[in-house]
Amino acid sequence: MSDPATVNWRQFAQEWRLGYGRTVYSVGAGSVTLESYNIDVIHRKLLEELVVKPEWAPYTSSWTEEDKHELTFCWHRLKGWPDSSQWLGELKKDKIIATLSNGNMRLLIDMAKHANLPWDVIFSTELFNTFKPKPKAYLETARHLSLPPHKCAMVAAHIYDLRAARELGMKTIYVPRPEEDPGVKDGEAIKSKEEGGEVDFVVNDFEGIVGLVRGE
């Protein structure tokens, strides 16, 4: 058996995250219903399934309940993209900035504190008992902001998210992030409508969004 220190734990994390992606998208697409829309609960269930797989069990069988609990909450301590904190702060000077995420409320609050993300408000789809890309998630968010969808802009690194928001009349801004969008094939580039694509704007980072808002 390999030394645990040499095991490809990056692959383990990616497999775990892909399980999350499949679960929430299946719910968002309407093909699956769940008892809980809390991502911590879902992450833990997926972890329990992952650690007993033959390729991982030799290294994970000794993990205690405390170990698995602590690992489940590692998702609360993710780092933000380097441009996020500064340029969200700039964007906040001109606009209401809100996150709409499939993450549960406590997860999103902890992530915002850990990564210094200065949201005006946090919307978790847990509040609406659904997941994106169900229309309910976007429409309820707009309603709580007292805004019609066409007065909202959805910013995302996932094309499925923007496609769903676009169908409801929202503006769409795509920010490509490395290895972040399973809906985009290797080498494929998402284009703006001006370039014959499907989203309103494509920017390289959040600084680009500030430039759009300020007409720079």
N, C-alpha and C positions, 0 to 999 in steps of 0.2 A: 504494500500500500504506500502511496506517495506521502511525503511529509505534508501535513495540512498547510504549512507555510508556503508550499509551492503549488497549491491547488488554485485553479483559476476562479477565484471568488468573484471576479468581475462578471464572468459568465453566469455564476449563480445568481447574482443580483439582476442581471439582464433577464434571465429566465423568470425570476420572481416578478419583475416589472411587466413582462409580456403577459403573464397570467392576469395581472391587474388590468392591463389594457383590454384583453379579450373579455374579461368579466364585465367591465363597465360599458364597453361598446355593445355587447350583447343586450344589456339592459336598455341602454340608450336607443338601440335599434328596435326595441320592442319584442325581442325573441325570448327574453328571460326575465323573470321577476324574482326578487330577493326578499328575505325577511328583514334584512338590515341594509341600510344605505350608508353605513359608517365604514369608511375605508380602513380604519384600524382593524375592524372585525374581519373585513375581507382580506387584508394583508396577512393577518394571523392564520386564517383558514388556508390561504395559498401556501404559506410557509410550512404548515403542518403537512400538506400534500407534497411539497418539494423535498423536505428533509428525509422522507422515506424512500425516495427514488434510489435505485441501485447505484447510480453514479455519485450520489451525494451521501447516502447513508453511512458509509464507512467513516466519514468525517463529522457527521452531525448527530449520530446516535447517542453521543454522550451529552448533548446539550440538555440543560435543565429547563424547567418551565420559566425560571427567571431569565435564563439566557435568551430564550425565544421571545419573551416579553420585551426585553431590552432591545433585541434586534428589530422587532416589529416597530418600535418607536424611533428607530434610526431615521425613518422617513420624515420625522418632525424636525430633523436637524440638517436638512439639505442646504447647501450653499446656493445663493442666487447667481445668475449670470453676471459677469463683472460690470456690465453697463446698467443693470436694473435699478439699483438703489438711487444712484445719482440722477438718472434721467427720469425716473418716476417722480422724484422730488421736483424736478423742473416742470414736468407735465402737470403736476398737481397745482401749480400756480395758476394754470389757465383752465383746467378741466376737472371734473369729478373723475377720480380713478378708482375703479372697483375691480376686484378679482371675482370671476365666476369659475369655480373649479369643482371637479368631481371629488375633491378631497373633503373630508368631514371638517366641521367647524374647528375642533381643537387642533387638528393637524394644520389647518391653514393659519390659525392664530400663532401657533408655535413657529411655523415656517417664517411667517412675517417678522416675528421678533428676532429669530435667529439670523435671518438674512437682511434685516433692516429694510423691509419693504413697506413704504409709507402709504398703504392703501387708505382711502377715505372710508371704505366699507368693504367687508368681506361677504361674499355670497357663496355658500356651499350648496350644491345640489341636494345634499342631505336634508336641507330645510324644505325641499319641494318633493321629497320621496321619489326621486328619479335620478338619472344621470344624463349628461350630454351624450349624444346630440338630440335628445328629446326636445321638441319645441318648448315644452313647459318650462324648462330651465331658463331659457333665454327670455321668454315672455314674462315670467314672474319677476326676473331681475329688472327688466325695463319698467314693469309696473311699480315695483317698490321704489324705483328712482323717479317715479312720476314723469317718465319720458316715453314717447312712442318709439318703437323699434328704429324707425328711420333717423332718429336723433342720437342713436347709439352707434359706436364703432367697436367691433369685436377685434381684439388683437390676439393673435395666437401663433404658435409654432406648429400647429396641427391642422392640416388642411380639412379634415372632416369637421372640425369645430367651425371653421369659417364657412364651409358650404352650408351647414345648418343655419348659421346666423344670417347668411346672405338670403336664404329662402324666406326669412321672416322680415326682410327689408333693412337689415343692419348693414352699415358700411363694414368693410373687411380689410384688415391689415395683416399681412403675413410677415413674420420675422423668422427666417430660417435659422435653426440651431443645430449644431452637429449631432448626428445620431439621435435626433429627438422625434422625428416624424415617421412612424412606420407606414403611413399612408403615401409616402413619396418614395419611389424607387431610386436606387443609386443612379446618380447622374441626371436625374430628372430635375428640372428647375420650374418652380412655380412662378408664373408671370402675372403681371398686373393686367387689368383690362386694356390699358393703353398699349400694351405689348401683345394684345390678343389673348390674354389669359383670363382667369376666372375670379380674381380678387381685385379689389379696388386699388390697393397699393402693396408693394413689396419693399421692405426696408431692411437694412443689414443689422440694425440694432435699435434700441429705444431712443437713442439720440436722433435717429431718423424720424421717429414719430413726433418728437418735439419740433423738428424742422417742418414737418407737414402741418402741424397745428399752427405754427407761427408764420407759415408761408415762406420759409427760408429755402 
